[in-house]
Amino acid sequence: MFCQALIITIAFLIFKHLLDGFYSQYFKIYLNNYVNGKKNSKKRRKIEKKFIF
C-alpha cells in the first residue's frame, strides 16, 4: 500500500512538473505573439486550437 502511494505521488509530481513547463512555454509563446501584434495572429490561433480542448 505504501509503495503504491509512493509511485502515485512520484507520478503526480512528474506530471505537475511537465504541466508547469508546458503552461509556461505556452504563455511565453502567447506573450511573444501578443507583443508582436497581429503579425502572428494566424499562428497563435493555430496554437490555441491545438491546445484548447
HTML snippet that shows the backbone in 3Dmol.js (N, CA, C, O; Angstrom):
<script src="https://3Dmol.org/build/3Dmol-min.js"></script>
<div id="view" style="width:600px;height:400px;position:relative"></div>
<script>
const pdb = `
ATOM      1  N   MET A   1       0.836  -1.207   0.000  1.00  0.00           N
ATOM      2  CA  MET A   1       0.000   0.000   0.000  1.00  0.00           C
ATOM      3  C   MET A   1       0.874   1.262   0.000  1.00  0.00           C
ATOM      4  O   MET A   1       0.636   2.199  -0.762  1.00  0.00           O
ATOM      5  N   PHE A   2       1.879   1.263   0.864  1.00  0.00           N
ATOM      6  CA  PHE A   2       2.766   2.422   0.945  1.00  0.00           C
ATOM      7  C   PHE A   2       3.512   2.613  -0.374  1.00  0.00           C
ATOM      8  O   PHE A   2       3.677   3.735  -0.853  1.00  0.00           O
ATOM      9  N   CYS A   3       3.957   1.504  -0.949  1.00  0.00           N
ATOM     10  CA  CYS A   3       4.708   1.542  -2.203  1.00  0.00           C
ATOM     11  C   CYS A   3       3.849   2.152  -3.313  1.00  0.00           C
ATOM     12  O   CYS A   3       4.320   2.973  -4.100  1.00  0.00           O
ATOM     13  N   GLN A   4       2.592   1.739  -3.359  1.00  0.00           N
ATOM     14  CA  GLN A   4       1.669   2.242  -4.376  1.00  0.00           C
ATOM     15  C   GLN A   4       1.474   3.755  -4.218  1.00  0.00           C
ATOM     16  O   GLN A   4       1.464   4.495  -5.202  1.00  0.00           O
ATOM     17  N   ALA A   5       1.321   4.194  -2.987  1.00  0.00           N
ATOM     18  CA  ALA A   5       1.133   5.623  -2.721  1.00  0.00           C
ATOM     19  C   ALA A   5       2.360   6.411  -3.171  1.00  0.00           C
ATOM     20  O   ALA A   5       2.245   7.506  -3.720  1.00  0.00           O
ATOM     21  N   LEU A   6       3.537   5.833  -2.927  1.00  0.00           N
ATOM     22  CA  LEU A   6       4.791   6.484  -3.309  1.00  0.00           C
ATOM     23  C   LEU A   6       4.862   6.642  -4.829  1.00  0.00           C
ATOM     24  O   LEU A   6       5.228   7.701  -5.340  1.00  0.00           O
ATOM     25  N   ILE A   7       4.507   5.575  -5.533  1.00  0.00           N
ATOM     26  CA  ILE A   7       4.537   5.604  -7.003  1.00  0.00           C
ATOM     27  C   ILE A   7       3.564   6.657  -7.524  1.00  0.00           C
ATOM     28  O   ILE A   7       3.896   7.415  -8.435  1.00  0.00           O
ATOM     29  N   ILE A   8       2.371   6.706  -6.952  1.00  0.00           N
ATOM     30  CA  ILE A   8       1.360   7.682  -7.375  1.00  0.00           C
ATOM     31  C   ILE A   8       1.859   9.106  -7.124  1.00  0.00           C
ATOM     32  O   ILE A   8       1.688   9.991  -7.963  1.00  0.00           O
ATOM     33  N   THR A   9       2.476   9.314  -5.964  1.00  0.00           N
ATOM     34  CA  THR A   9       2.994  10.641  -5.622  1.00  0.00           C
ATOM     35  C   THR A   9       4.067  11.074  -6.604  1.00  0.00           C
ATOM     36  O   THR A   9       4.054  12.208  -7.084  1.00  0.00           O
ATOM     37  N   ILE A  10       5.002  10.169  -6.907  1.00  0.00           N
ATOM     38  CA  ILE A  10       6.090  10.491  -7.836  1.00  0.00           C
ATOM     39  C   ILE A  10       5.524  10.801  -9.216  1.00  0.00           C
ATOM     40  O   ILE A  10       5.933  11.764  -9.864  1.00  0.00           O
ATOM     41  N   ALA A  11       4.573   9.972  -9.660  1.00  0.00           N
ATOM     42  CA  ALA A  11       3.956  10.184 -10.970  1.00  0.00           C
ATOM     43  C   ALA A  11       3.262  11.548 -11.013  1.00  0.00           C
ATOM     44  O   ALA A  11       3.349  12.269 -12.006  1.00  0.00           O
ATOM     45  N   PHE A  12       2.574  11.887  -9.925  1.00  0.00           N
ATOM     46  CA  PHE A  12       1.871  13.165  -9.853  1.00  0.00           C
ATOM     47  C   PHE A  12       2.855  14.333  -9.930  1.00  0.00           C
ATOM     48  O   PHE A  12       2.610  15.314 -10.632  1.00  0.00           O
ATOM     49  N   LEU A  13       3.973  14.220  -9.199  1.00  0.00           N
ATOM     50  CA  LEU A  13       4.968  15.290  -9.201  1.00  0.00           C
ATOM     51  C   LEU A  13       5.560  15.482 -10.592  1.00  0.00           C
ATOM     52  O   LEU A  13       5.739  16.609 -11.054  1.00  0.00           O
ATOM     53  N   ILE A  14       5.863  14.359 -11.257  1.00  0.00           N
ATOM     54  CA  ILE A  14       6.414  14.439 -12.609  1.00  0.00           C
ATOM     55  C   ILE A  14       5.400  15.100 -13.538  1.00  0.00           C
ATOM     56  O   ILE A  14       5.743  15.979 -14.328  1.00  0.00           O
ATOM     57  N   PHE A  15       4.147  14.662 -13.429  1.00  0.00           N
ATOM     58  CA  PHE A  15       3.075  15.198 -14.267  1.00  0.00           C
ATOM     59  C   PHE A  15       2.911  16.699 -14.036  1.00  0.00           C
ATOM     60  O   PHE A  15       2.781  17.469 -14.987  1.00  0.00           O
ATOM     61  N   LYS A  16       2.919  17.110 -12.762  1.00  0.00           N
ATOM     62  CA  LYS A  16       2.765  18.521 -12.412  1.00  0.00           C
ATOM     63  C   LYS A  16       3.922  19.338 -12.988  1.00  0.00           C
ATOM     64  O   LYS A  16       3.721  20.435 -13.510  1.00  0.00           O
ATOM     65  N   HIS A  17       5.137  18.788 -12.884  1.00  0.00           N
ATOM     66  CA  HIS A  17       6.321  19.462 -13.403  1.00  0.00           C
ATOM     67  C   HIS A  17       6.196  19.657 -14.915  1.00  0.00           C
ATOM     68  O   HIS A  17       6.485  20.734 -15.435  1.00  0.00           O
ATOM     69  N   LEU A  18       5.766  18.609 -15.610  1.00  0.00           N
ATOM     70  CA  LEU A  18       5.601  18.689 -17.061  1.00  0.00           C
ATOM     71  C   LEU A  18       4.524  19.707 -17.418  1.00  0.00           C
ATOM     72  O   LEU A  18       4.675  20.479 -18.364  1.00  0.00           O
ATOM     73  N   LEU A  19       3.434  19.699 -16.651  1.00  0.00           N
ATOM     74  CA  LEU A  19       2.327  20.608 -16.908  1.00  0.00           C
ATOM     75  C   LEU A  19       2.775  22.061 -16.710  1.00  0.00           C
ATOM     76  O   LEU A  19       2.450  22.932 -17.517  1.00  0.00           O
ATOM     77  N   ASP A  20       3.527  22.312 -15.624  1.00  0.00           N
ATOM     78  CA  ASP A  20       4.027  23.663 -15.361  1.00  0.00           C
ATOM     79  C   ASP A  20       4.921  24.122 -16.506  1.00  0.00           C
ATOM     80  O   ASP A  20       4.817  25.257 -16.971  1.00  0.00           O
ATOM     81  N   GLY A  21       5.801  23.228 -16.956  1.00  0.00           N
ATOM     82  CA  GLY A  21       6.702  23.558 -18.055  1.00  0.00           C
ATOM     83  C   GLY A  21       5.927  23.876 -19.316  1.00  0.00           C
ATOM     84  O   GLY A  21       6.239  24.826 -20.034  1.00  0.00           O
ATOM     85  N   PHE A  22       4.902  23.060 -19.576  1.00  0.00           N
ATOM     86  CA  PHE A  22       4.082  23.226 -20.775  1.00  0.00           C
ATOM     87  C   PHE A  22       3.354  24.561 -20.736  1.00  0.00           C
ATOM     88  O   PHE A  22       3.327  25.292 -21.727  1.00  0.00           O
ATOM     89  N   TYR A  23       2.759  24.879 -19.578  1.00  0.00           N
ATOM     90  CA  TYR A  23       1.990  26.118 -19.484  1.00  0.00           C
ATOM     91  C   TYR A  23       2.881  27.346 -19.578  1.00  0.00           C
ATOM     92  O   TYR A  23       2.498  28.338 -20.199  1.00  0.00           O
ATOM     93  N   SER A  24       4.077  27.295 -18.965  1.00  0.00           N
ATOM     94  CA  SER A  24       4.957  28.455 -19.038  1.00  0.00           C
ATOM     95  C   SER A  24       5.437  28.658 -20.473  1.00  0.00           C
ATOM     96  O   SER A  24       5.585  29.791 -20.932  1.00  0.00           O
ATOM     97  N   GLN A  25       5.682  27.536 -21.184  1.00  0.00           N
ATOM     98  CA  GLN A  25       6.106  27.621 -22.580  1.00  0.00           C
ATOM     99  C   GLN A  25       4.989  28.228 -23.425  1.00  0.00           C
ATOM    100  O   GLN A  25       5.232  29.105 -24.253  1.00  0.00           O
ATOM    101  N   TYR A  26       3.772  27.755 -23.209  1.00  0.00           N
ATOM    102  CA  TYR A  26       2.614  28.245 -23.953  1.00  0.00           C
ATOM    103  C   TYR A  26       2.400  29.731 -23.672  1.00  0.00           C
ATOM    104  O   TYR A  26       2.099  30.510 -24.577  1.00  0.00           O
ATOM    105  N   PHE A  27       2.559  30.114 -22.395  1.00  0.00           N
ATOM    106  CA  PHE A  27       2.375  31.505 -22.007  1.00  0.00           C
ATOM    107  C   PHE A  27       3.410  32.389 -22.693  1.00  0.00           C
ATOM    108  O   PHE A  27       3.090  33.491 -23.138  1.00  0.00           O
ATOM    109  N   LYS A  28       4.666  31.905 -22.782  1.00  0.00           N
ATOM    110  CA  LYS A  28       5.725  32.654 -23.452  1.00  0.00           C
ATOM    111  C   LYS A  28       5.389  32.870 -24.918  1.00  0.00           C
ATOM    112  O   LYS A  28       5.547  33.969 -25.448  1.00  0.00           O
ATOM    113  N   ILE A  29       4.916  31.793 -25.576  1.00  0.00           N
ATOM    114  CA  ILE A  29       4.542  31.889 -26.988  1.00  0.00           C
ATOM    115  C   ILE A  29       3.424  32.915 -27.147  1.00  0.00           C
ATOM    116  O   ILE A  29       3.471  33.778 -28.023  1.00  0.00           O
ATOM    117  N   TYR A  30       2.420  32.803 -26.281  1.00  0.00           N
ATOM    118  CA  TYR A  30       1.258  33.684 -26.346  1.00  0.00           C
ATOM    119  C   TYR A  30       1.683  35.137 -26.149  1.00  0.00           C
ATOM    120  O   TYR A  30       1.232  36.030 -26.866  1.00  0.00           O
ATOM    121  N   LEU A  31       2.560  35.360 -25.165  1.00  0.00           N
ATOM    122  CA  LEU A  31       3.024  36.705 -24.847  1.00  0.00           C
ATOM    123  C   LEU A  31       3.819  37.282 -26.012  1.00  0.00           C
ATOM    124  O   LEU A  31       3.631  38.439 -26.388  1.00  0.00           O
ATOM    125  N   ASN A  32       4.711  36.467 -26.583  1.00  0.00           N
ATOM    126  CA  ASN A  32       5.506  36.912 -27.729  1.00  0.00           C
ATOM    127  C   ASN A  32       4.607  37.331 -28.880  1.00  0.00           C
ATOM    128  O   ASN A  32       4.812  38.381 -29.489  1.00  0.00           O
ATOM    129  N   ASN A  33       3.612  36.507 -29.173  1.00  0.00           N
ATOM    130  CA  ASN A  33       2.705  36.816 -30.276  1.00  0.00           C
ATOM    131  C   ASN A  33       1.884  38.065 -29.981  1.00  0.00           C
ATOM    132  O   ASN A  33       1.601  38.861 -30.876  1.00  0.00           O
ATOM    133  N   TYR A  34       1.504  38.228 -28.709  1.00  0.00           N
ATOM    134  CA  TYR A  34       0.727  39.396 -28.314  1.00  0.00           C
ATOM    135  C   TYR A  34       1.557  40.660 -28.500  1.00  0.00           C
ATOM    136  O   TYR A  34       1.058  41.679 -28.977  1.00  0.00           O
ATOM    137  N   VAL A  35       2.837  40.579 -28.114  1.00  0.00           N
ATOM    138  CA  VAL A  35       3.735  41.724 -28.242  1.00  0.00           C
ATOM    139  C   VAL A  35       3.982  42.046 -29.714  1.00  0.00           C
ATOM    140  O   VAL A  35       4.038  43.212 -30.106  1.00  0.00           O
ATOM    141  N   ASN A  36       4.129  40.995 -30.523  1.00  0.00           N
ATOM    142  CA  ASN A  36       4.379  41.199 -31.954  1.00  0.00           C
ATOM    143  C   ASN A  36       3.156  41.724 -32.688  1.00  0.00           C
ATOM    144  O   ASN A  36       3.259  42.223 -33.809  1.00  0.00           O
ATOM    145  N   GLY A  37       2.011  41.610 -32.056  1.00  0.00           N
ATOM    146  CA  GLY A  37       0.800  42.153 -32.657  1.00  0.00           C
ATOM    147  C   GLY A  37       0.124  41.180 -33.605  1.00  0.00           C
ATOM    148  O   GLY A  37       0.211  39.962 -33.448  1.00  0.00           O
ATOM    149  N   LYS A  38      -0.552  41.750 -34.594  1.00  0.00           N
ATOM    150  CA  LYS A  38      -1.389  40.947 -35.494  1.00  0.00           C
ATOM    151  C   LYS A  38      -0.562  40.130 -36.484  1.00  0.00           C
ATOM    152  O   LYS A  38      -1.090  39.271 -37.190  1.00  0.00           O
ATOM    153  N   LYS A  39       0.729  40.407 -36.527  1.00  0.00           N
ATOM    154  CA  LYS A  39       1.618  39.741 -37.477  1.00  0.00           C
ATOM    155  C   LYS A  39       1.522  38.217 -37.388  1.00  0.00           C
ATOM    156  O   LYS A  39       1.497  37.522 -38.404  1.00  0.00           O
ATOM    157  N   ASN A  40       1.469  37.709 -36.139  1.00  0.00           N
ATOM    158  CA  ASN A  40       1.459  36.264 -35.924  1.00  0.00           C
ATOM    159  C   ASN A  40       0.105  35.738 -35.456  1.00  0.00           C
ATOM    160  O   ASN A  40       0.032  34.669 -34.851  1.00  0.00           O
ATOM    161  N   SER A  41      -0.962  36.478 -35.731  1.00  0.00           N
ATOM    162  CA  SER A  41      -2.262  36.084 -35.176  1.00  0.00           C
ATOM    163  C   SER A  41      -2.718  34.731 -35.708  1.00  0.00           C
ATOM    164  O   SER A  41      -3.363  33.967 -34.989  1.00  0.00           O
ATOM    165  N   LYS A  42      -2.383  34.425 -36.982  1.00  0.00           N
ATOM    166  CA  LYS A  42      -2.773  33.128 -37.544  1.00  0.00           C
ATOM    167  C   LYS A  42      -2.079  32.004 -36.803  1.00  0.00           C
ATOM    168  O   LYS A  42      -2.691  30.989 -36.472  1.00  0.00           O
ATOM    169  N   LYS A  43      -0.788  32.197 -36.544  1.00  0.00           N
ATOM    170  CA  LYS A  43      -0.008  31.175 -35.834  1.00  0.00           C
ATOM    171  C   LYS A  43      -0.577  30.966 -34.434  1.00  0.00           C
ATOM    172  O   LYS A  43      -0.705  29.834 -33.968  1.00  0.00           O
ATOM    173  N   ARG A  44      -0.917  32.075 -33.766  1.00  0.00           N
ATOM    174  CA  ARG A  44      -1.451  31.981 -32.406  1.00  0.00           C
ATOM    175  C   ARG A  44      -2.775  31.223 -32.404  1.00  0.00           C
ATOM    176  O   ARG A  44      -3.023  30.392 -31.531  1.00  0.00           O
ATOM    177  N   ARG A  45      -3.621  31.517 -33.389  1.00  0.00           N
ATOM    178  CA  ARG A  45      -4.910  30.850 -33.457  1.00  0.00           C
ATOM    179  C   ARG A  45      -4.727  29.350 -33.665  1.00  0.00           C
ATOM    180  O   ARG A  45      -5.455  28.540 -33.091  1.00  0.00           O
ATOM    181  N   LYS A  46      -3.743  28.989 -34.495  1.00  0.00           N
ATOM    182  CA  LYS A  46      -3.449  27.583 -34.743  1.00  0.00           C
ATOM    183  C   LYS A  46      -2.999  26.904 -33.454  1.00  0.00           C
ATOM    184  O   LYS A  46      -3.423  25.789 -33.152  1.00  0.00           O
ATOM    185  N   ILE A  47      -2.139  27.579 -32.696  1.00  0.00           N
ATOM    186  CA  ILE A  47      -1.639  27.032 -31.428  1.00  0.00           C
ATOM    187  C   ILE A  47      -2.787  26.870 -30.438  1.00  0.00           C
ATOM    188  O   ILE A  47      -2.888  25.848 -29.758  1.00  0.00           O
ATOM    189  N   GLU A  48      -3.658  27.886 -30.357  1.00  0.00           N
ATOM    190  CA  GLU A  48      -4.783  27.816 -29.424  1.00  0.00           C
ATOM    191  C   GLU A  48      -5.713  26.661 -29.765  1.00  0.00           C
ATOM    192  O   GLU A  48      -6.178  25.945 -28.879  1.00  0.00           O
ATOM    193  N   LYS A  49      -5.984  26.484 -31.069  1.00  0.00           N
ATOM    194  CA  LYS A  49      -6.854  25.385 -31.487  1.00  0.00           C
ATOM    195  C   LYS A  49      -6.266  24.051 -31.071  1.00  0.00           C
ATOM    196  O   LYS A  49      -6.990  23.138 -30.672  1.00  0.00           O
ATOM    197  N   LYS A  50      -4.941  23.942 -31.166  1.00  0.00           N
ATOM    198  CA  LYS A  50      -4.272  22.690 -30.825  1.00  0.00           C
ATOM    199  C   LYS A  50      -4.392  22.385 -29.333  1.00  0.00           C
ATOM    200  O   LYS A  50      -4.559  21.226 -28.952  1.00  0.00           O
ATOM    201  N   PHE A  51      -4.308  23.419 -28.482  1.00  0.00           N
ATOM    202  CA  PHE A  51      -4.180  23.186 -27.040  1.00  0.00           C
ATOM    203  C   PHE A  51      -5.478  23.297 -26.258  1.00  0.00           C
ATOM    204  O   PHE A  51      -5.586  22.734 -25.169  1.00  0.00           O
ATOM    205  N   ILE A  52      -6.458  24.003 -26.785  1.00  0.00           N
ATOM    206  CA  ILE A  52      -7.705  24.173 -26.033  1.00  0.00           C
ATOM    207  C   ILE A  52      -8.664  23.055 -26.413  1.00  0.00           C
ATOM    208  O   ILE A  52      -8.963  22.861 -27.591  1.00  0.00           O
ATOM    209  N   PHE A  53      -9.140  22.332 -25.429  1.00  0.00           N
ATOM    210  CA  PHE A  53      -9.980  21.163 -25.689  1.00  0.00           C
ATOM    211  C   PHE A  53     -11.452  21.534 -25.555  1.00  0.00           C
ATOM    212  O   PHE A  53     -12.322  20.682 -25.736  1.00  0.00           O
TER     213      PHE A  53
END
`;
const viewer = $3Dmol.createViewer("view");
viewer.addModel(pdb, "pdb");
viewer.setStyle({}, {cartoon: {color: "spectrum"}});
viewer.zoomTo();
viewer.render();
</script>
